[in-house]
Amino acid sequence: MPKRLTPLDLSIGERIRARRQLRGWSLRQAADRAGIHYATLSRIERGLASADNRFVLADIAAGLDCSVAELTGAPSTSTDANVIAARASVAAIRRSLVEADFAMPSTCTPRPTRQLEREVELVRALQTDLNYAGAGQYVPRLVRELHAAAAGPDRTTALRLAVFTGDVIVAMAKTTGYPADAWLAAEWAWQAAEALADPVLLGFAAWSRTHAATGCGGYERAHALATRAADELQGHLSAPDALPMLGLLLLTSAHTAYATKRKSQGADTYAEADRVAVRTGETTTFDQFFGPTNVAFWRVGSEVDGGNPDRAVQIVHATNPEVLAVPIRRVMFHLDASRALMHVRRDQEAIRHLLTAERAGPQVIRPSPIAAETARNLLDRARRRAGGTELRGLCERLGVARR
């Protein structure tokens, strides 16, 4: 008898098929609703085509009336101790965000503002180093105390710190498989930025919202948020950090234009981001490192998810990832490079990039359903060649089920 699959064993394609069958739709009906060819959907369901394309997954989820997380199985089961520790803090963070409504009074007494500043600096440094387990230990108390401090004499400082703390939570929650909590954190940061009315911090909070929205598969919403925020920031470019912040918003606007089938508009926006990057050079603004290298990194993701892996591979080979100091962007660059190379059937290069991504950021790669799907597809091909020891080890760490 064939093995009966448990939910934890299911691939993304199998989850898509299960969801389609639950709704009682044929392949053609579901594909029409998703706006893709039925043969493409059939190949994804049967594991003949990799389900690693973020844009296509968002379209399929919309067509099947479900969340992307329901199709990817996020948050996936992980045996990695750091991933488990990071996820263990999410419930406490969620409760703190629910309680820390800036329109309502606080019930706690905050520590001195300078101490809160130091702790936010620490949490941001931990997040930049991809130590989400470490950051998660501090965040719940920090959220509550910043909320309380915002009602005191240091209101402006507390609100500014809340914007940065909210962005840390967005990255942590999105990466570990909790997209709704990422959106909750982004809205909390947006409340703080609105109260400050600082145009650059409003841009940064809007940028956090766009990333939370894409984590939910809401590319249309993210595109609207990024485009509007970039337009609003144009009148404040003389302010400190405004130009790199504009560049970050342009990157998100361009990427989400690709996601929403506006490739020509996306290409124009990337060209605008290139021009801004020439003016700024490599920057460290808000620990997001906008500059020419980051523009190239984003282009790789847009091209591979936009259906042009050959162009993505060209950009990969023309880019030096070591220029960019921020680990998360290097991790995503190597993951996107791996996906692009897999799609052009350069599997050994793809495996090398995927292993590099894991070494650079295990807390990002090990819980990632996209990384797992990429590894699963590469493993299926490696089995047919009776090889792939390193890849099999990676699949074990990613929780890719043996078949």
N, C-alpha and C positions, 0 to 999 in steps of 0.2 A: 504493500500500500504506500502511496506517496505520503511524505511527511505532512502532517497538518500544521500549518503555520500559526504561530501565536502573533499578536499585534507587534511584539518586539522584533520578530523575525522579518516582518514585511518590508520590502523595498518601497521606494516612493511610487514606482509604477504599480505595484500591487495594491498600495493604498488608494491610488487613483481609480483603479479598476473596482475595488470594493466600494468606494464612494459612488461611482457611476451606477453600479448595480443596485446599490441601496436606493438610489433615486429612480430606478427602473428605466433608465435611458439607454438607448443604443449608442454604439460608438459614434455614428453619424450625428445623432442628436446632441451628444455631449460635446463633440468637436465643433459643431456649429455654434453652440453656446459659448465656447471658449475662443472662437475665432481662429481655429487652426484646422489643418487638413485631418480628416479622420484616419488616414493611413499613419500620420505622425503620432496621433494619440494611441493607435493600436500598437505601434512599435514601442512607445514609452511604456505602455501597460505590460507588454510581454518582455521587457528588459532588453529589447533589441536596439533601443536608442536610449542614451543616458538622460536621466531626468535631473540634470544639474543646472539647467538654464533658469535663472531666477525670473526672467520676464515671462517665459512660457509657463512656469509654475503659477505665477500670479494670475495669468489668463485662465489657466485650467481651474484654479480654485474659485475664481469668480464665476466661471461657467458651471461649476458643480455646487455653487451656493455654500461654500465652506471657506474656512481660513487656510492660508498656506501651511500653517502649523499642523493642521489636521492631515495634510498630505505628506508632509515631511516627517511627521512623528515627533516634532519638537515639543517639549524638551526630551531628547532621546536619552535612553539609559546609558550611563557612563560608569566605568570602573576607575576613572582617573580621580585620585583623592582631591586634587585642587579644584576640579570641576564640581565634584560633589560638595565641597566646602563652599564654593561660590554660590551654588544653587540653594544651599541650606540657608543663606542669608536673605533670599528673595522675599520670603513671606514676611519677615520682620521689616524689610524695607518698604514693602507694599503697605503694611499697617501704618508705618510712620508717614508715608505720603498721604494716605487717607486722612490722617489726623492733622496734618500740618497745612490746613487750608488758610491761606493768608487773609481771607475774609473773616476768619473766626479767631477768637483769643486762644492763646496757648496756656497750657496748664503746667509747664515746666519752667525752671529757672536756668537760663543759659550760662555757660562759662564765660569768662572775659573774652571780648572780641578778638584780641590778639591770639589767644589760645585756639579759637575757632579758625582763624586764618591759617595758623600753622597746621591744623588738622586737615583743612581743605587742601593745602599744598601737599600734604602727605598722601591723601587719597588720590589726588590728581596724578602724583608721581607713580603710585601703585598701579593706577589704571593705564598710564602711559607704558609702563613695563608689563602690561597684560596680567598683572597679579590681581585678578578679580576676587579671589578668595581673601586676600589681604585687605582690599578696599572694603569688602562687604562687612568686615568686622566693625568698621567705624561709622558706616553710613546711616543706619537707623537713628542713632543718638544725634548725629550731626544734623540730620533733617529736622528733627524736633527742636533742637537748640537754635538753629538758624531761623526757624519759624518764630520762636520766642524772641530772639534778638531783633527781628524785623519790627517788633512793636516797641522797641526801646530807642535810646538816644543814638545808637549806631545803626540805624535802620538801613541807610544807603549801603554800608559795607556788608551787612547781613544779606541784603537782597542780591548784591553782586556775587557773594559767595554761594548763594542758593542757585544762581544760574549755572555756575561751574559744577556744583555738586549734582544738579539735575542731569547735566550732560554726562557725568561719570556713570550715573545710574542707567541712563539710556544705553550707553555702550555695554555696560555689564549685563543688563537684562536682555538686550537684543542678542548678544553673543551667546549667552547661556541658554537661550530658547524660551524667553518670556516676553514676546513682543507687546502684549497688552500692558505689562508693567513698564516697558520702555516708554510707551505712549503716555502713561500716567505720570512718569517722571518728567517727560518733555513738557507736558501741560503745566506741571508745577513750576518748572524753570521759566516757562513763558509768563506765568502769573507774576513771578518776581521781576522779570525784565520789563513787563508792562508797567509795573509800579515804579520802576526806575526811570522809564522813558528815555533811556540812553540808546541812541540809534545803532551803535555798534553792538551792544549787548542784545538789543532786540534782534539784530541780524544773527547773532550767535545762537540765541534761543530758537529762532526760526529754523536755523540749520539743524539743531537738535530735533526739532519736530519733524523735519523732513526725513531724518534717518529713522526715527521711530515709525513714521508712516510707511516707509519702504519695508521695514521689518514685518509689517502687517500685510504686505502686498499692495499697499495703497499708493501706487506710483502716480496716479493722476492727481491725488491730493498732494503728494510730495512735490510734484512739478509746480502746482499752483502756489504752494507755500514758498518754494525756493525762488520762483520767478518774481513773485510779488515782493519778497524781502530784498532781492537784488535791486529791483526798481526803486524801492524806498530808500535804500542805502546810497544810491547814486548821488543824492543831494548832500551827502555828508562825508565825502571822500577826503576832506582835509583833516578829519578827526583821526587821532591815533588808532592804528590797527584797522582802519576802515578798508583800506585797499586789499590787504590779504583776506579780510572777511568777505569782501565782495567776490574775490576769486573763489573762495570756498562755496559760496552760494551759486556762482556760475557753474562750477563743477557739478553740483547736485542738479541744477536746472538742466544741464546738458545730458547728464546720465538718465534722468527721468524722462527727458524728451525721447531718447532712444527707447526707453521702456514702453512709452505710450505711442510708439509708431510714428514719431515725428523726427526721423533721422536727419533730415535736411536742417531742421531747426536746431537739433542737437549738435550737428557739425558746426553750424554758425556760432553757437554758444561756446563750444569748445575753442573755436578760433578766438573768441573774445577773451576767454580765460587764458589762452596762450599770451595774448597781448598784455593782460594784467600781470601775468607771471614774469614777463620780460621786464616790466617796471619794478616789480618787488624783489626779484631774485628768490632764492630759497629763504623761507621765513620760519619762525617758530611760534607765530601768533596763536595763542590759546592752545598750545601743544598740538596743533593740527598740521603744521608744516606745509602750508601752501607754497607752491613754487613750480618751476618747470617740471621737476621730476614727478611731483604729485599729479600734475595734469596728465602726464604719460601713464601713470598708474591707473587713473580713472578711465582713461581711454581704453586700456586693455579690457577692463570689465565691461565697458559699454559695447565694445566690438564683439567680444565672445558671446555675451548674452543677446546682442543685437543680430547675431547670425552671421558674423564675418570673422571666424576664427583665424583665417589666413592673415588678415590685417592685424589682428591682435598679436599673432606670433611675430610679425614684422616689428611691431612696437616693442615687444618683449626683448627682442634681440638688439634693439637700438637704445635700450634703457639700462642704466646702472643703478640697481636698487640700493646699493650701499650709500648713495648720496643722501638718502632720506633717513634721518635718525629715528623716526617714530616706528616702533615695532609693528603696530597694527597695520599700517599701510604696507610694510614689507611683507607681512604675512598674507594679506589679501592679494598683493601683487603676485606672489608665488603660487597661491591657490588659483587665481585667474589664469596665470601663465600655464599651470598644469592643465586646466580645463581646455584652454585653447589648443595646446599641443596634443591633448588626447583626441580632440575633434579632427585634427589633421593627421592623426594616426602616427604621431611621433612619440610612442609610448614610453620609451626609456627616458627621454627628456621630461616628459610629463611626470613620471614617477620621481625623478630627481627634484623637480620643483615642488611636488607635493610633500616629499620628505623634508625639504628645506623649510617649507611653511610650517610643518609640524614642529621642527626643532626650534624655530623662531617664536612660535606661539602655541604651545600645546593646549592652553586653556581656550584658545580660539578654535583650533582645528579639531580637537577630539570631540567636542559636542556639536560640530557643524554637520548638518545633514547634506549640505552641498559637497563638502569634502568627502563624506562617507559615500555618496553616490558616485563621485568621481573615482574613488578608490575601488568601489564595487565594479564599475565598468572596466577599469584597467585590470582588475584581478580576473574577471571573466575572460578577457583576451589573453592574459598571461597563462591561464590554465590551459588554454588551447595550444600554447607553445611549451607547456610543461616547465615553466620557470617562475621567477618572481619571489625569491625568499624575502627580500626586504619589503616588498609590497604586501606579502602575506602577514608579516609582522605589523605593518602599519594598519592593515585591515582589522587585525585583532584589537589594536588600541582604539580604533574608531568604532568598534562594536559592529562591524559588518559581519552578518551571520554567515556561517559555513553552509553550503548547500550540497 
